[in-house]
Amino acid sequence: MNEEQLNQAYVVTLSCPDRPGIVHAVAGALLVAGSNIVDSQQYGSPATGNFFMRVEVTTAAPASELRAALEPVADAFSMQWSLNTVGEKVRTLVMASTSAHCLNDLLFQQRSGTLPIEIPAIVSNHQDLAGLAGFYGIPFHHIPVTKDTKGQAEDKLRALIAEHDIELTVLARYMQVLSDELCTDLAGKAINIHHSFLPSFKGAKPYHQAHARGVKLIGATAHYVTAALDEGPIIEQEVIRVDHARTAEQFVQMGRDVEGRTLVQAVQWHAEHRVLLDGNRTVVFN
């Protein structure tokens, strides 16, 4: 057995109804499988009564042995769980319209090795970002969307997701509302960046709405996509301070950096299996 196999690392994530003995049972199963726990985080929600756990282990055992050891525990505690290789790149499709900043941040961080994702395709309803995709050497798919062609456009998107074995879809300022059916298909597997500190100022032109209200903080929110527009479970938020002297257009300019950073952070946490859903909320182990 080579050194790489001896140092193989896996991450286990799970959620289930909270009750005594969960941590003991999981740790025991991992010990039986010859694993060494190098990081463990857990949280019991008093609001929902659910328990969440993320464990990183190193082992010489194959993933199949870990699964076999954990399956009886998962059944006994009615767990939703997953086992993933640490650092394995998540196959990610990115969608954008005409604004380049969020897409560029994702592409740069992915190329630099910061983000554990692989981007086999970029989709847009406009042609504006084709050059940026070409610069990074990623296939660009122009899928126009109108009221009459929305269903056909989403069918093309589904075909791309299937063709490239996409695990995560990222809306990097993609300015089209997805259908309820597509949102359901992508539940827990699609992240959107909203240029507002949700739940305030939903919908169009949130910076202009914020400026009209004289706010002193603006920000961005990365959240999972749901059929309820701009109301999906929030993964990450960031704010910056503004004052009365700033125009609405300056709000927009200042917000771009925040949007990019917030989206990148949310994608990174998702790709590292640090985000677990708790109804309309998230538990983020960071």
Order of alpha helices (4+ residues) and beta strands (2+ residues): alpha-beta-alpha-beta-beta-alpha-beta-beta-alpha-beta-alpha-beta-alpha-beta-alpha-beta-alpha-beta-beta-alpha-beta-beta
